[in-house]
Amino acid sequence: RIENSTNRQVTFSKRRAGILKKAREIGVLCDAEVGVVIFSSAGKLSDYCTPKTTLSRILEKYQTNSGKILWDEKHKSLSAEIDRVKKENDNMQIELRHMKGEDLNSLQPKELIAIEEALHNGQTNLRDKMMDHWRMHKRNEKMLQDEHKMLAFRVHQQDVELSGGIRELELGYHHDDREFAAQMPFTFRVQPSHPNLQEDK
């Protein structure tokens, strides 16, 4: 072990690059399946796998040929669940293509009848859903119309009240103006201030 941490890191980087280079060379030159996994002292992962395979396949081959069990029951169960989900997804993709009218040549009449019934039920549900949306739209439209009528009525009421108030104000103003003129005790006579505009005495 190299005691100096800096020298140890430099050596690790150089040796790691050399190992990965040799792994690539043996894979290309000898047509071998190679997988390399390296963890640094800090836990950083470096790995390489020949392009024609995957690291998981190499590990499966290793497990089969060596007899050593790499996966416990938990990982086996998880792998089986992943395979089940993949298979279910593939089946759903096939059913979707059938619903679209694709890849129907391999189906039997019984399977075609089931697809036809499913499409009919889907069309019925779709029509019902569209009717629900239409009814909701009509209800909203009726509510908006009623609200518009109510607002128009209130605006009309306010106009009537405002017009009546203005007329009363005008009548009261003219009446008060006449009373004010009748109560005037004297009148004013404007005399021009310019000497040339004054009346002759």
C-alpha positions as CSV (number, residue, x, y, z in Angstrom):
1,R,0.0,0.0,0.0
2,I,1.3,3.4,-0.9
3,E,1.2,5.5,2.2
4,N,1.3,8.9,0.5
5,S,-2.4,9.6,-0.4
6,T,-1.4,11.8,-3.4
7,N,0.9,9.2,-4.9
8,R,-1.6,6.5,-4.2
9,Q,-4.4,8.4,-6.1
10,V,-2.0,9.1,-9.1
11,T,-1.0,5.4,-9.2
12,F,-4.6,4.3,-8.9
13,S,-5.7,6.5,-11.9
14,K,-2.8,5.2,-14.0
15,R,-3.3,1.5,-13.2
16,R,-7.1,1.8,-13.6
17,A,-6.6,3.3,-17.1
18,G,-4.2,0.5,-17.9
19,I,-6.6,-2.3,-16.8
20,L,-9.5,-0.8,-18.7
21,K,-7.3,-0.5,-21.8
22,K,-6.2,-4.1,-21.5
23,A,-9.9,-5.2,-21.1
24,R,-10.8,-3.4,-24.3
25,E,-7.9,-4.9,-26.2
26,I,-8.6,-8.5,-25.1
27,G,-12.2,-8.0,-26.0
28,V,-11.4,-6.7,-29.5
29,L,-8.4,-8.9,-30.4
30,C,-9.7,-12.2,-28.9
31,D,-13.5,-11.7,-29.4
32,A,-13.9,-12.3,-25.6
33,E,-16.6,-11.1,-23.3
34,V,-15.0,-9.0,-20.7
35,G,-16.4,-7.2,-17.7
36,V,-14.4,-5.1,-15.2
37,V,-15.6,-3.5,-12.1
38,I,-13.3,-1.3,-10.0
39,F,-14.1,0.6,-6.8
40,S,-11.6,3.2,-5.5
41,S,-10.8,3.5,-1.8
42,A,-13.3,6.4,-1.7
43,G,-16.0,4.1,-3.1
44,K,-16.1,5.6,-6.6
45,L,-17.1,3.1,-9.3
46,S,-15.4,2.5,-12.6
47,D,-16.5,-0.3,-14.9
48,Y,-16.2,-1.6,-18.5
49,C,-18.0,-4.1,-20.5
50,T,-17.5,-5.3,-24.1
51,P,-20.1,-3.7,-26.4
52,K,-21.7,-6.9,-27.6
53,T,-22.9,-7.9,-24.1
54,T,-23.9,-6.4,-20.7
55,L,-22.3,-6.7,-17.3
56,S,-25.5,-8.4,-15.9
57,R,-25.2,-11.1,-18.6
58,I,-21.6,-11.7,-17.8
59,L,-22.4,-12.0,-14.1
60,E,-25.2,-14.5,-14.9
61,K,-22.8,-16.5,-17.0
62,Y,-20.3,-16.4,-14.1
63,Q,-23.0,-17.6,-11.7
64,T,-24.0,-20.4,-14.0
65,N,-20.5,-21.6,-14.7
66,S,-19.0,-21.1,-11.2
67,G,-21.9,-22.4,-9.2
68,K,-21.7,-19.4,-6.9
69,I,-24.9,-17.7,-6.1
70,L,-24.6,-13.9,-6.7
71,W,-28.3,-13.1,-6.1
72,D,-30.2,-13.8,-2.9
73,E,-34.0,-14.6,-2.8
74,K,-34.9,-11.0,-2.6
75,H,-33.1,-10.1,-5.8
76,K,-34.5,-13.2,-7.5
77,S,-38.0,-12.1,-6.5
78,L,-37.4,-8.6,-7.8
79,S,-36.0,-10.0,-11.0
80,A,-39.1,-12.1,-11.5
81,E,-41.4,-9.1,-10.8
82,I,-39.5,-7.1,-13.4
83,D,-39.9,-9.9,-15.9
84,R,-43.6,-10.1,-15.1
85,V,-44.1,-6.4,-15.6
86,K,-42.2,-6.5,-18.9
87,K,-44.4,-9.4,-20.1
88,E,-47.5,-7.6,-19.1
89,N,-46.4,-4.4,-20.8
90,D,-45.7,-6.4,-24.0
91,N,-49.2,-7.9,-23.9
92,M,-50.7,-4.5,-23.4
93,Q,-48.8,-3.2,-26.4
94,I,-50.2,-6.1,-28.5
95,E,-53.7,-5.5,-27.3
96,L,-53.4,-1.8,-28.1
97,R,-52.3,-2.6,-31.7
98,H,-55.3,-4.9,-32.0
99,M,-57.6,-2.1,-30.8
100,K,-56.1,0.1,-33.5
101,G,-56.9,-2.5,-36.1
102,E,-53.3,-3.6,-36.5
103,D,-51.9,-7.2,-36.6
104,L,-55.3,-8.8,-36.8
105,N,-54.4,-11.7,-39.2
106,S,-53.2,-14.0,-36.5
107,L,-56.4,-13.7,-34.4
108,Q,-59.2,-16.2,-34.3
109,P,-62.9,-15.2,-34.8
110,K,-63.5,-15.6,-31.0
111,E,-60.7,-13.1,-30.3
112,L,-62.0,-10.7,-33.0
113,I,-65.5,-10.8,-31.5
114,A,-64.0,-9.9,-28.1
115,I,-62.2,-6.9,-29.6
116,E,-65.4,-5.8,-31.3
117,E,-67.3,-5.9,-28.1
118,A,-64.6,-4.0,-26.3
119,L,-64.6,-1.3,-29.0
120,H,-68.4,-1.1,-28.8
121,N,-68.4,-0.7,-25.0
122,G,-65.6,1.9,-25.3
123,Q,-67.7,3.8,-27.9
124,T,-70.7,3.7,-25.7
125,N,-68.8,5.0,-22.7
126,L,-67.2,7.7,-24.9
127,R,-70.6,8.8,-26.1
128,D,-72.0,8.9,-22.5
129,K,-69.0,11.0,-21.4
130,M,-69.5,13.4,-24.3
131,M,-73.1,13.8,-23.4
132,D,-72.2,14.5,-19.8
133,H,-69.8,17.2,-20.9
134,W,-72.5,18.7,-23.2
135,R,-75.0,18.8,-20.4
136,M,-72.5,20.5,-18.1
137,H,-71.8,23.0,-20.9
138,K,-75.5,23.8,-21.3
139,R,-75.9,24.2,-17.6
140,N,-73.0,26.6,-17.4
141,E,-74.3,28.5,-20.4
142,K,-77.8,28.8,-18.8
143,M,-76.2,30.1,-15.6
144,L,-74.2,32.7,-17.5
145,Q,-77.3,33.8,-19.4
146,D,-79.3,34.2,-16.1
147,E,-76.5,36.1,-14.5
148,H,-76.2,38.4,-17.5
149,K,-80.0,39.1,-17.4
150,M,-79.7,39.8,-13.6
151,L,-76.8,42.2,-14.2
152,A,-78.6,43.9,-17.0
153,F,-81.7,44.4,-14.9
154,R,-79.7,45.9,-12.0
155,V,-77.9,48.3,-14.4
156,H,-81.3,49.3,-15.8
157,Q,-82.6,49.9,-12.2
158,Q,-79.6,52.1,-11.4
159,D,-80.1,54.1,-14.6
160,V,-83.7,54.7,-13.8
161,E,-82.9,55.8,-10.2
162,L,-80.0,58.0,-11.4
163,S,-82.2,59.6,-14.1
164,G,-85.0,60.3,-11.6
165,G,-82.5,61.9,-9.2
166,I,-81.1,64.2,-11.9
167,R,-84.6,65.4,-12.8
168,E,-85.4,66.2,-9.2
169,L,-82.2,68.0,-8.9
170,E,-82.8,70.1,-12.0
171,L,-86.4,71.0,-10.9
172,G,-85.3,71.9,-7.5
173,Y,-82.5,74.1,-8.9
174,H,-84.8,76.1,-11.2
175,H,-87.4,76.6,-8.4
176,D,-84.7,77.8,-6.0
177,D,-83.3,80.1,-8.7
178,R,-86.7,81.9,-9.2
179,E,-87.2,82.3,-5.5
180,F,-83.7,83.7,-5.1
181,A,-84.4,86.2,-7.9
182,A,-87.7,87.3,-6.3
183,Q,-86.1,87.9,-3.0
184,M,-83.3,90.2,-4.3
185,P,-83.8,93.6,-2.5
186,F,-81.8,95.6,-5.1
187,T,-80.1,95.5,-8.5
188,F,-76.7,96.2,-9.7
189,R,-75.6,98.6,-12.5
190,V,-72.2,98.1,-13.9
191,Q,-70.4,101.4,-14.6
192,P,-67.4,101.2,-17.1
193,S,-64.2,102.3,-15.4
194,H,-62.5,103.7,-18.6
195,P,-63.1,107.5,-18.9
196,N,-64.0,107.4,-22.6
197,L,-66.7,104.8,-21.9
198,Q,-68.5,106.7,-19.2
199,E,-71.9,108.3,-20.0
200,D,-72.0,112.0,-20.5
201,K,-73.2,113.9,-17.5
